[in-house]
Amino acid sequence: MEYAALRPVASSSARPSSSRSPESHYWRKFRAPVFVKELAPITSIHFVPPVSVYSTTPEDDAAPNSVVGSTSTQPTSVSARQKFAVTTGARVQIYSMRNARVAKTISRFKDVARSANFRSDGRLMVAGDDSGLIQVFDTTSRAILRTMRGHSNPVHVTRFSPNGTEIMSASDDRTVRLWDVPEQKAVHVFEGHEDYVRSAVFSPDNPALLLSGSYDATVKLWDARMGEQGGCAMSMNHGAPVEDVLVYPTGGGGVALSAGGPVMKVWDLMMGGRCMASISNHQKTITSLALSVHSGADFSVDNTESLGGMRILTGGLDHLVKVYDPAHDFKVTHTMRYPSPILSMAVSPDESHIAVGMADGTLCVRKRDIKASELERREAERAAMNAGAYEFFMQGRVATNQPGKVNARRATDDIRVDAVRKRKLADYDRLLKSFRYSDALDAALRKGVAPSVTFGLILELIHRSPRGSADGLRRAIAGRDDVTLEPVLRFLLRHAANPSYVDLVCDTLNVIVDTYAGVIGQSPLIDDLFGRIWAKVADELRLQRDLMQVRGSLEMILSATAIGAASAAATA
């Protein structure tokens, strides 16, 4: 198992942490929010998704004539993807990502529109409405290409499948349906929810798997391959009406998220729907979930720490968007406040835009500038996915009708193995890894090492001891003369009155006194340091006694004031 680098001890300072931490610095790059006022609450926001590995018309070698309902004869351009759909009232507004202005308006709905969703090529858009209709639109001409009927109540969710040939819908009639777009008919009707179904998504790992959340407080996983068995492969109890669901992207290990009430729950689908975590950081209902897959892809302010990794965003009726780090027990790393309750939220695939829709009809779009190096890195990652063995495994391209082309691609870049560069450990980590405890402590006491790191090392030495002892720390302290013991005592002297580290200071001093009790008094330098530590501790104790006396006096004054006020009220 790889050695885990030392973790500094967190400071318990009463002052709030700096908002300019590397994580906050990344999210504050989304500057200059643009606010647009719509005429009705914004219930859905959707960016054009990236091309899926399941797509039958991938971006690099698309077959235009095979696109259902497409009027274009050219492959999808980059500009065609720079847009997002905003569902508000009885219309869908298509905004341009370049200037956050309305490019097109689709208003051919018989009732309130719901959940406009783009296909991965950006040419088609599907949306439901409160009349129960599902319509597929050509985003260029705004023509209605397909109309699906079958739901008896409002349709709140519509989604294109990753392969682009099927549509999923979820309705207040308690059903989830899977539609064949060319045939305009439902190929699967999933029944099992006992209340409105207001959220549903496809699994990015398998288009045959669908996840839905209902107001009956359950999250269900449906398998379109189960046929007559009903299709329900798994059911999880969220404990509150479910407002939104998500599934981790491909390679995420089968992890799903559900939001309902002020709680977000994490489910392990590979373990039968076991609840991995339940997180409650909102004061009101969470209404929207979003993923930032490449969040913090660039480096921190001083280029010494890489943020990296995936982040989860939640928006709620308490006007807040919170950012979670799933790699660190879903810790909240950043919070954004908005002027109205949040109903919908989306992050663009290139991580350059965050769009939030609110209950008062306000749309807020935040944008950040992406560096050229970040674009090149992501393009290399995408090319490695699409051109390597992963593509042939997921799409079965070996059986294509263009063997010459496939063989050429396989011969050049079918397998890509990158060299893994080992992370260089700090001196104290390297010595600690070799169990050289005394040398590791000396390295952590050097100039330039943060106190939190040094106390982190001391805490690690205590943890490496049998329960109830400090053998690891004792081994690091023992065997020193007055010259090598002096830096330890001077370090403890500097932080003897720091409330963040006072417990570790006391534990270390106890070990030093126990180890060197027989020789104390033989070195004037060590005796002077012990005397200064004793004086500092005595001053701190005196200060605490004075504070307790002041506290007692204040309590007596406040009690007398309260009694006097109560007596005056009684006589009146």
N, C-alpha and C positions, 0 to 999 in steps of 0.2 A: 504494500500500500504506500502511496506517495506521501512524503512528509508534509504535514500541514504547517504553514508558516505561523509564527507567533502572532497572537492577536493582542493589540494594546488594550489596557484596562480603560473602559469608558469613564470619562470624567462625569461626576454628579454635580457639576456646578449649577447654582441656582439660576444663572443667566441662560436665556434661551440660546440654542445652538445657532451658529451663523447660517443665514439664509444663502450664503455664497459657498456652500459646500459643493464638491464636484457634481453631485447628483442634481442639486438645485440649479447649479450653473448651466447644466445641459437643458433643463426644462425652461429656464428663463431665456433661452435662445429663441423660444417661440414668442417673438416680440410683436408689437404693433397690432393688437387685436382689431379686427374689422367687425363692427356690429351692423347687422342688417335687420330691419324690422319687417316681419311678415304679418299677414292679416289674421293668422290662426296659429294655435300651438304647433310646434315642430315636433312631429312624432317619430321621424326616421331620417337618418342621414346615411348615405352610402357612396363611397368612392369606387371608381372602376377597379376591380380586383386584379391582381397579377395573373398571368397565364398559368393555369394549373398543369401539372404533369399528366392529368387525366384528359386534358382538352383534346378534342379531335381536330382542332385547327390551331396548333401552336403558332406562336408569333413568328418564328423564323421560317417556317415553310407552310404557311396557311394556304388552304384551298378555298378561295373566295366563293366559289360556286356552291360549296357545301354548307354555307352558313344559312341557317333557317331564317327566312324572311329578310335577308340582307339585300339592300339595293346597291351596295358598293361592289366594285370589281377589283379593288385594290386591298392588299393586306392592311391591317389596322395600323395607323400612324401613331407616333408618340403623342401628338397633339390631341388625338381622339381620346386618349386616356386621361388627359389633364382636366378632369371634370368630376363633379359629384352631384348626386341627386338629393334634394331636400323635399320631404313630403310634409305638406302643410295644408290643412283644410281640404278643399276639393280639387287640389291641383298639385303637380310636382314641378318644382323649379330645378332646372339643370344649371349649375353654376360652373364658371371657369375657375380653375385653380390659379391661373395667372394673376387675375385681378379681383377675385371674389365677387364677380358680377354675374347677373342672370344672363345666360346665353340662350336658353329656350324655356318655354313654359308649356307643360302638357296639362290640359284641363278637361280632357274628354272622359270625365267620370260622372256617374249617375248619383254618387253620394260622396261622403268623405273618403279621400284616398288614404291608402295605408301601404307602408313598407316598400317603397320603390327600390328596385334592386337591379344593378347592371349585370350583364353577362361579361365574361372576362375580356372580350374583344371590344367592349364599349359600344357596339352597334345596336344591341337590343337592351330593352329595359322591361321588367315585369313589375306590376303593381296590383294590389287588391283594393277593394273598397267596401264600404259598409253595406252595400246591396248584395254582397256575396259573389260578385264577379271577379275574375282574374283576367287581366289584359296584358298582352305583350305588344310593346311599341317599338317602332323604328326610331332611334334617337335622332336621325338626320331629318327625316320628313315628318316625324311625329304621327305617322299613320299607325292605326291599330292593325297588327298582323295576325294576332290570334286572340280568341276570347274563350275562356274556359268557364263552364257553369257546372255547379254541383253542390256548392256550399249553400246552406240555408240561412246562415247568419253572417255577420261581418267577418271579412278575412283580414286578420291583423298581421300576417306574416306571409311573404312570398320570397323565394330564393331560387336562383338558378343553381343547378347542380354543377360540380366542378367540370363535368364533361360538356356542359352547355346544351344538352339535348333534353333535359328533364327539368321540371319545376316542382318545388315543394311549397305547399301552402298549409297554413294553420288558421283555424277559425274558431269563432265563438260557438259553433255547433259541436265543439268538443272533439273534432276529428283533425287528423293530419293526413294530407293527401299528397301523392306523388303523381305528377302529370307527365304524359308524353307530349312534347311540344308539337311535333309534326302532325300527330293524330288528334290533338286537342281533346284527349280523354284521360281520365284518372286510371292509372295502372295499379295503384295500391291505395287503399283507404285504411288508415290505422285508427282503430277505435280502442279506447281504454281510459282516457281521461274523463273525469267526472265534472269538470268545470271548464270555463273558457281557456283556450290555448292561446297564449299571447307571445310566445317566443319559440323559435325552432331554428336549428342550423344543421348543415351537412357536416359530417366528419371529414376533415381534410385528408385523413389517411385512407378512407374508403367511401366512395360515393353511395354505396348501398346502406350506409349507416346514417341515421338521422337522430338528433337529440332535440327533445321538446320539453318545454316547461309550462305548467298550467296553474291556474288559480286554485286547483285542488291541492296545492302544495307539493306536488310530485314532479320529478324529472324522469322522463322515460327515454330509453334508448331503443330505437326501432331498427329492425333489419329487414330490408326489402326482399331478401333472399329466403325468408322463413315461410312465405306463402300462406298456406291455410292455417298455420299455427298462430296467426294473429299479428305477428311481426314484432311484438314487444319482447326484446331480449333482456331488458334490465329496467328496474324501477327504483328510484331513490326518493326518500322523503326529505324535502327541504325544510319543512316546518312552518312555512308561510307562503302566501301566493307568490308564484315565481314570475318575475318581470322580465328577466333576460337570461340567456344561457350562451355559453361559448365552449369550444373544444380547442385545446392547444393545437398549434400548427403541426404539420407533418414532422415526425420525429420527436414529438412531445411526450411520447410514452403513454398515450391513452388517458390523458387527464382532462376533465371537464370542469367548468365553473357554472354556478347558478347564483342568481341574485334575487332576493325576495325579502321584504321588510328591510331592516337596516343591516342585514347579514349577507355576506358572500360565503358560499361553501365550495370546497374543492373536492372533487370525486375522482377516485382511481378506478377507471373503467376496466383496467386489466385485472383488478382484484375484486370483481363482482360488484362494483359501485360502492366501495368502502369510502367513508368520509375521511379525507386526509386532514382537513383543516376547516375551521369555522371562524370567520373574521368579521368583527363588528366594529367599524370605526366611523360610521355615519350615524347622525342623530335621527334621520328620517329614512324613508324607503329608498333603496337603491333602484334606479330605473334603467340604467344602461351600463353595459360592460364593453370594454375595448382592449385590444392587445397592441402593444408596441414591440414588435419582434426584434428590431435592431436598435432598441433604445440605447442612447449613450454610446453609439458605435465609435465616436471619436474619443480622444483622450481628454483628461481633465485639464484644468487651467494651467498647471505647471508641467503637464505632459509626463507626470510620474505615475499616474494611476489610470488604468483603463476601466471605465464603467462597464460597458458591454452588457450583453444579456437581454432577456425579455422582461418587460414590465407590463403589469395589468393596471388598467385605468377603470375606475368606477365613478359614475355620476349619479347624484341623488337629489331628492326634493329639498335637501338642506342647503342647496346652492353650491355644493362643493364637488370638485373632481379630485379624487385621491389616487396617487400612484403607489403601487405595491411592487416590492422586489420578491418574486417567488423563491429565489435562491437563498434568501435569508428570512425564512419563516414568515413571508408575506408582510414584511415590515413596511410601514408607510414611509416613503422616501421624499414625497413632495405633495403639496396641496395647492390647488387653484380655486379661487372663489369667483362666483359669477353672480350677476344681479337678480336672477330669478330661478325658480325651481327647474332642474334639468330633466328633460324627457328623453333626449337622444344624444348620442356622441359617436364620433368615428375618428380614426387616425388613418391618414393616407398611406398607401403601400410603401411609398418612398420615405416615410417618416418626416415629411416636410410640413404637413398641415395637421392641425387638430381642429375639428369642427364640433361645435356644441349647440344643440337646439333646446330652447327653453319654453316654458309653459305660457309665457306672455307673448310668444311669437318672435322672440329675439334670436337671431342666428349670430354666433360669434365664431370667427375664423382666425386662428393664430398660425403664423408662418415662421419658419426658420430657414436660413440659407444653408445649403448643403455644400460642403467642400468638394473639390474635384477629386481629391484622394479617396473620400468616402464613396463617391459614385463609382470610381474605378474598382474599389474593393468589392462593392456589392455586385457590380457587373461581372467580376471574375467569379464570385460565388454562384451567381445565377447560371453563368456559362458552364461551370463545373457540374452543377446539378443537371442541366438540360442536355449536355453533350456527353456525359460519362455513362458509366454502367447503370447509374440510378435510373436514367431515362429508359434504357432497354428493359430493366427489371419491372418498372411500374407500367409501361405502356406496351410491352411485348413488341418492340420495334423490329425484332429479329425476323418476324414474319411479314415484313413490309414488302411491297411490290417493287422496291427500289434497292435491290441487294447491293448494287455497286456503291450507291451512296452510303448505305449503312456500313458496309465493310470499310469504306474509307474513313468514316467517322470513328468506328471502333478501333481501327488501327492507330489513329493519331491520339485519341484522348478518351478511350473507354475506361481506363483505370488511372486514377490520379492519386498518388500517395505523397503527401507533403511531409517534409522533415519536421519533426516536433522539436522545437528549441527548448531546452531545459531552462527553467526559471532560476536565475542566480539568487542564492540565499544570502541574507545579511550575515555578518560575522557571528553574531550571537545565535542566529538560527542554525548556522553550520556547526558551531560548537555544541549547541544543545542537542542537535541531531546525533552527535558523536558521544553524548553523555559526559561531556567535559563541563560539568556544572560550574566549577569555580572560574574557568576561563570565560564561559558564557556570561557570567555575572560581571566580570571585569569588562568585557566587550560592551555590555549594555550600560555600563557606567561611564563610557567615554563621552567626550564632548560632542554635542550634536545629536545625541540620541534623546528622543522625547521621553519625559518622565513616565508617560503612559506606557511606553514600550518597556522601560525598566521594571515598572511594577507588574506589567504583564508577564515578564520573565520570572519575577519572584512568585507570582501566583501559579505559574506553570510548575515551578519547582515544588511548591507546596502540594499541588495536585499529583505530582509524581512520587508521593510518599504514601506509606500505609495509612489507613484511616486513623485519625487521632494523633498523628505524629507529623513532623516536618523534616523527615530524614533527607529529602532532596535538597531543601534549603540549608540544612545543617551541613551537608557535604560541600555546598558552595561556599559556606562561611568558614568552615574549619580549616586549620593548617595555615593561617595567615599570621604575619608579623605586624608590627605597628604601622609599617609603611603601606602594606597592602590592605590593612583593615581601615586605614584613614579614609579612602574614597567612599567606602560603604557608609561610614558614620557621617561624613559630610553630606552625603546625599540624603540620608534620613533626617539630618538636622534641617535641611532646606524645606522638607515637606512634612515636618512633624505636626504642623498646625493646619495642614490642608485636609478639609473634611472628605475629599474624594479618596484619599489614600491613607487616612489615619489608622484604619484597621490593619492594613499591610505593614505600616510602619511599626505598630505595636508588636505584631507577630515576629517581624525581623529582629527587633530589639530584644525580645524575649529569647530568641535563639542565640543571639550574640552574647547576652548575659549568661545563659546556661553554658555556652561553650567556653567562654573565657573568664568564668567566675574566679578561677584559681589564680589568674595572673593579673587581674585588674588591680591597679595601683602601682605597677612596675614601669609604666610608660607615661611620662608627663603629657605627651601629645594626646594619647587616647583618653587619659583622665580629664584633660581639658575639654575634649569633645563630648564626653559623657556629661560633664558638668553643664555645658551649654545646652545639651538636649534636655537635661533635667530642668534647667531654668526656663526653657521655652515651654515645656509641658506644664510647669508650675504656673507660668503666666496664663496659659490657656485655661487651666483649671480655675484660676482666680477670675478670669473674664467670665467663665460660665457661671460661677457663683454669683457674680454681680448681676448678670443677666437674669438669673433666677429670682434674685431679690427684686429687680425692677418688674419682672413679670408678676410676682406676688402682689406688689404695690398696685400695679395696674388692675389686677383682678379685684382687689379690695375697693378701689375707686369705682370701677364699673358696677360692682355689686351694689355699692351704696347708692349709686345713681339710679340703678334699676329699681331698688326698693323704694327710694324717694318718689320715683315716677309712678310706681304702683300705688303708693299711699295717696298721692295727690289725685290719682284717677278714682280711687275708692271714695275719698271724701267728697269729690265733685259729684 
